[in-house]
């Protein structure tokens, strides 16, 4: 599995926030963690200069470098980053590095963060103009915050911090939880197609605010059907399934089915047979379940194609 298939721990959609930066004169640090791809608007200016969809510091005239501290929305072990300089062409940093620290609790003051035990996650790497820089990270222990250092100054459109969520299983044990939820360690491993909407949207927190926040495949012109596989945060017994087609009105799947298995090498077991879906609706299934597990993976099949905003697998860890 590529590290880009893992959740973006820094995304604003999961609670990520750019807390502090030494300089964001031209463009706000908050843009760094926006989930949407960066855009460029020709001719758009502010009183400080060209409007840019990213974080951009002023031109440095003294020694040193610029930095921004991001609080991750989900504590976890970083496996790779995407330092995206889209639309920064001639004003991108020469290079960038990344540090991390594990500072749990409500300690979010700059003073506390400066005193934290920071460790290097990524040494300084050269950056190109208007490009995605996919850089693997070897991080054994979880972090709650990352610090992006840019040398010496310039603009970065987005920072994606992909990793494995650190889940306190003892805290969840005995409770009915969404075993597939990203905040509980669920990962959407693969999908047949993600042309219009990313597969990673399936297990995000909350209901989708638009079609852009769901999983949507292209229109199928041949036989077959689309599917997505989710690795649950922990093995568990399923009590209820929720399939949400929120905002999908003329492009929702005609029907779906769900399978599960306890181990990647085992055969799939039917959990819910092929069942009709409705447009723009939440579908809940409990008594319809043919098997309850325990399971570690589920496979959502949609017929023949279309969009699903969320998949919830409610159950209890075993």
C-alpha positions as CSV (number, residue, x, y, z in Angstrom):
1,X,0.0,0.0,0.0
2,X,1.3,3.5,-0.9
3,X,1.5,6.0,1.9
4,X,-0.8,8.3,0.0
5,X,-3.6,5.7,0.6
6,X,-3.3,6.4,4.3
7,X,-5.4,9.2,5.9
8,X,-4.2,12.8,5.8
9,X,-3.7,13.4,9.5
10,X,-3.4,17.2,9.0
11,X,-6.5,17.7,6.9
12,X,-9.0,20.3,8.2
13,X,-11.7,17.7,7.5
14,X,-10.4,15.6,10.5
15,X,-9.7,18.6,12.7
16,X,-6.2,19.7,11.5
17,X,-5.2,23.3,12.1
18,X,-2.3,25.5,11.2
19,X,-1.7,27.1,14.6
20,X,1.3,29.4,14.3
21,X,3.7,30.7,11.7
22,X,6.5,33.2,12.0
23,X,5.2,35.0,8.9
24,X,2.2,34.6,6.6
25,X,2.3,38.1,5.1
26,X,1.1,37.2,1.6
27,X,-1.2,34.2,2.2
28,X,-2.7,32.7,5.4
29,X,-1.2,29.6,7.1
30,X,-4.8,28.2,7.4
31,X,-4.7,27.4,3.7
32,X,-2.0,24.7,4.3
33,X,-4.5,22.1,5.7
34,X,-7.5,22.8,3.5
35,X,-8.8,19.6,2.0
36,X,-9.6,21.1,-1.4
37,X,-6.9,21.2,-4.1
38,X,-5.2,24.6,-4.5
39,X,-6.5,26.9,-7.2
40,X,-5.1,29.9,-9.1
41,X,-7.1,33.0,-9.9
42,X,-5.5,35.2,-12.5
43,X,-5.7,38.9,-11.8
44,X,-6.8,38.5,-8.2
45,X,-4.9,40.7,-5.8
46,X,-5.1,41.8,-2.2
47,X,-3.7,45.0,-0.6
48,X,-0.6,43.0,0.2
49,X,0.0,41.5,-3.3
50,X,-1.1,38.6,-5.5
51,X,-3.7,36.4,-3.9
52,X,-2.4,32.9,-3.5
53,X,-4.2,29.7,-2.3
54,X,-1.6,28.6,0.2
55,X,0.8,29.8,2.9
56,X,3.2,32.4,1.7
57,X,5.8,34.5,3.7
58,X,7.4,37.7,2.6
59,X,10.8,37.9,1.0
60,X,13.4,37.3,3.7
61,X,16.1,40.0,4.0
62,X,17.9,38.6,7.1
63,X,19.4,35.2,7.9
64,X,17.1,32.4,9.0
65,X,14.1,30.5,7.6
66,X,10.3,30.5,7.9
67,X,8.1,27.9,9.7
68,X,4.6,26.9,10.4
69,X,3.3,24.6,13.2
70,X,0.3,22.4,12.4
71,X,-1.8,20.5,15.0
72,X,-2.8,17.2,13.5
73,X,-6.5,16.4,13.5
74,X,-5.6,12.8,14.3
75,X,-2.6,11.7,16.4
76,X,-0.6,9.1,14.5
77,X,2.6,7.8,13.0
78,X,3.6,9.7,9.9
79,X,4.5,7.5,6.9
80,X,4.8,10.2,4.2
81,X,4.1,13.8,3.2
82,X,3.0,15.7,0.2
83,X,4.6,19.2,0.2
84,X,2.5,20.8,-2.6
85,X,3.8,24.0,-4.3
86,X,1.0,24.1,-6.8
87,X,0.8,27.6,-8.5
88,X,3.9,28.8,-6.6
89,X,6.3,29.3,-9.6
90,X,9.2,31.6,-8.8
91,X,8.1,32.1,-5.3
92,X,8.4,28.6,-3.9
93,X,10.9,27.8,-1.2
94,X,14.3,26.3,-2.2
95,X,13.8,23.4,0.2
96,X,11.7,22.2,3.2
97,X,12.0,19.9,6.2
98,X,9.5,18.5,8.7
99,X,9.7,18.0,12.5
100,X,7.2,16.4,14.8
101,X,6.3,16.3,18.5
102,X,3.9,14.4,20.7
103,X,2.2,17.0,22.9
104,X,-1.2,15.7,24.0
105,X,-3.8,17.6,26.0
106,X,-4.9,21.2,25.6
107,X,-1.4,22.7,25.6
108,X,-1.6,24.6,22.3
109,X,0.3,27.8,23.3
110,X,3.3,28.7,21.3
111,X,5.4,28.8,24.4
112,X,4.5,25.1,25.2
113,X,5.1,24.1,21.6
114,X,8.6,25.8,21.6
115,X,9.5,23.8,24.7
116,X,8.3,20.5,23.2
117,X,10.7,17.7,22.3
118,X,10.8,18.1,18.5
119,X,12.4,15.4,16.4
120,X,13.2,15.4,12.7
121,X,10.7,13.5,10.5
122,X,12.1,14.6,7.1
123,X,15.5,16.3,6.4
124,X,15.6,19.3,4.1
125,X,14.5,18.3,0.6
126,X,14.6,20.4,-2.5
127,X,11.4,21.8,-3.8
128,X,10.3,22.4,-7.4
129,X,7.9,25.1,-8.6
130,X,4.2,24.1,-8.9
131,X,4.7,20.5,-8.0
132,X,3.7,17.7,-5.6
133,X,6.6,16.4,-3.6
134,X,5.7,12.9,-2.3
135,X,8.3,12.1,0.4
136,X,8.3,9.0,2.5
137,X,8.9,9.3,6.3
138,X,10.1,6.7,8.7
139,X,8.3,7.5,11.9
140,X,8.0,4.9,14.6
141,X,6.2,6.8,17.3
142,X,3.0,8.9,17.0
143,X,3.0,12.7,16.9
144,X,0.3,15.3,17.5
145,X,2.0,18.3,15.9
146,X,4.3,18.9,12.9
147,X,6.5,21.9,12.1
148,X,7.1,22.7,8.4
149,X,10.3,24.6,7.9
150,X,10.9,26.3,4.6
151,X,14.3,27.6,3.4
152,X,14.6,30.5,3.3
153,X,11.0,31.8,2.5
154,X,8.2,31.5,0.0
155,X,4.9,29.7,-0.6
156,X,3.5,26.2,-0.1
157,X,0.0,25.5,-1.3
158,X,-0.9,22.4,0.8
159,X,0.8,20.1,3.4
160,X,-0.6,16.5,3.4
161,X,0.6,14.4,6.3
162,X,-0.3,10.8,5.6
163,X,0.0,8.2,8.4
164,X,-1.5,5.6,10.6
165,X,-3.9,6.8,13.3
166,X,-2.8,6.0,16.9
167,X,-6.0,4.4,18.4
168,X,-6.5,3.7,22.1
169,X,-8.2,0.4,21.7
170,X,-8.8,0.0,25.5
171,X,-10.8,3.3,25.4
172,X,-13.0,1.9,22.7
173,X,-13.3,-1.7,24.0
174,X,-16.8,-2.6,25.1
175,X,-18.4,0.4,23.4
176,X,-20.5,0.5,20.2
177,X,-18.3,2.5,17.8
178,X,-17.9,2.9,14.0
179,X,-15.2,0.4,13.3
180,X,-14.5,1.8,9.9
181,X,-14.2,5.5,10.9
182,X,-10.8,7.1,10.2
183,X,-10.6,8.4,13.8
184,X,-10.9,4.8,15.0
185,X,-8.1,3.6,12.7
186,X,-10.2,2.6,9.7
187,X,-8.5,2.8,6.3
188,X,-10.0,2.6,2.8
189,X,-7.4,0.4,1.3
190,X,-8.5,0.3,-2.4
191,X,-11.3,0.9,-4.8
192,X,-12.2,-0.1,-8.3
193,X,-12.5,3.6,-9.4
194,X,-12.4,7.0,-7.8
195,X,-12.8,9.2,-10.8
196,X,-15.0,11.9,-9.4
197,X,-14.6,11.5,-5.6
198,X,-11.8,10.0,-3.5
199,X,-12.3,6.7,-1.8
200,X,-10.8,8.1,1.4
201,X,-14.0,10.2,1.8
202,X,-16.0,7.1,2.7
203,X,-14.9,7.0,6.3
204,X,-14.4,10.7,7.2
205,X,-16.2,12.2,10.2
206,X,-19.7,13.6,9.9
207,X,-22.0,13.7,6.9
208,X,-20.7,15.0,3.6
209,X,-21.5,18.7,3.0
210,X,-21.6,18.2,-0.8
211,X,-21.0,15.6,-3.5
212,X,-17.3,16.6,-3.4
213,X,-17.0,15.0,0.0
214,X,-18.1,11.5,-1.1
215,X,-16.7,8.6,-3.1
216,X,-17.9,8.6,-6.7
217,X,-17.0,6.5,-9.7
218,X,-17.2,7.3,-13.4
219,X,-20.2,6.1,-15.5
220,X,-19.7,2.4,-16.2
221,X,-20.2,1.6,-19.9
222,X,-19.6,-2.2,-19.7
223,X,-20.5,-5.1,-17.5
224,X,-19.5,-5.3,-13.9
225,X,-19.7,-3.1,-10.8
226,X,-17.6,-0.9,-8.6
227,X,-16.3,-1.7,-5.1
228,X,-14.2,-0.4,-2.2
229,X,-12.4,-2.3,0.5
230,X,-12.1,-0.9,4.1
231,X,-9.7,-2.2,6.8
232,X,-11.4,-1.8,10.1
233,X,-9.5,-0.1,13.0
234,X,-9.7,-3.4,14.9
235,X,-11.4,-6.7,14.7
236,X,-15.0,-6.4,15.8
237,X,-18.5,-7.8,15.7
238,X,-20.8,-5.8,13.4
239,X,-24.1,-4.6,14.9
240,X,-25.3,-2.1,12.2
241,X,-24.3,-0.9,8.8
242,X,-25.0,2.6,7.4
243,X,-24.7,3.5,3.7
244,X,-25.3,7.2,3.1
245,X,-25.9,8.6,-0.4
246,X,-26.2,12.2,0.9
247,X,-26.1,14.7,-2.0
248,X,-26.1,11.9,-4.6
249,X,-29.4,12.4,-6.4
250,X,-29.1,11.5,-10.1
251,X,-25.9,9.5,-9.7
252,X,-26.4,7.3,-6.7
253,X,-25.9,3.5,-7.1
254,X,-29.0,1.5,-8.0
255,X,-28.1,-1.0,-5.2
256,X,-25.3,-2.3,-3.0
257,X,-24.1,-5.4,-1.2
258,X,-21.6,-5.8,1.6
259,X,-19.1,-8.6,2.4
260,X,-16.6,-9.0,5.2
261,X,-13.7,-11.2,6.3
262,X,-11.6,-11.7,9.4
263,X,-8.2,-11.9,7.7
264,X,-6.8,-10.6,4.4
265,X,-6.2,-14.2,3.3
266,X,-9.7,-15.5,4.1
267,X,-12.7,-15.8,1.9
268,X,-15.3,-13.1,1.8
269,X,-18.6,-13.7,3.8
270,X,-21.9,-12.2,2.7
271,X,-23.1,-9.7,5.3
272,X,-25.8,-7.8,3.4
273,X,-27.2,-9.2,0.1
274,X,-27.8,-6.9,-2.9
275,X,-30.2,-4.2,-1.7
276,X,-31.8,-1.2,-3.4
277,X,-30.6,2.3,-2.5
278,X,-32.4,5.6,-2.6
279,X,-31.1,9.0,-3.6
280,X,-29.8,11.5,-1.1
281,X,-30.6,9.3,1.9
282,X,-29.2,7.4,5.0
283,X,-29.8,3.7,4.8
284,X,-29.5,1.7,8.1
285,X,-29.3,-2.1,8.3
286,X,-29.3,-4.2,11.5
287,X,-31.7,-7.1,11.3
288,X,-30.7,-7.7,7.7
289,X,-27.2,-8.7,8.6
290,X,-26.5,-12.3,7.6
291,X,-23.1,-12.5,9.5
292,X,-21.7,-10.4,12.3
293,X,-18.1,-11.6,12.6
294,X,-15.7,-10.8,14.1
295,X,-14.3,-9.2,11.0
296,X,-11.3,-7.1,10.1
297,X,-12.2,-6.0,6.6
298,X,-15.4,-5.1,4.7
299,X,-16.0,-4.8,0.9
300,X,-18.7,-2.4,-0.3
301,X,-20.0,-3.3,-3.8
302,X,-22.1,-0.8,-5.7
303,X,-24.2,-1.6,-8.8
304,X,-23.3,-0.6,-11.3
305,X,-21.5,2.6,-10.4
306,X,-22.2,6.0,-8.8
307,X,-21.6,7.8,-5.5
308,X,-21.7,7.0,-1.8
309,X,-20.8,9.7,0.7
310,X,-20.2,7.6,3.8
311,X,-20.0,4.0,4.9
312,X,-20.4,3.3,8.7
313,X,-19.7,-0.1,10.2
314,X,-21.0,0.1,13.8
315,X,-19.9,-2.7,16.1
316,X,-17.8,-3.7,19.1
317,X,-14.1,-4.5,19.3
318,X,-13.3,-8.1,20.2
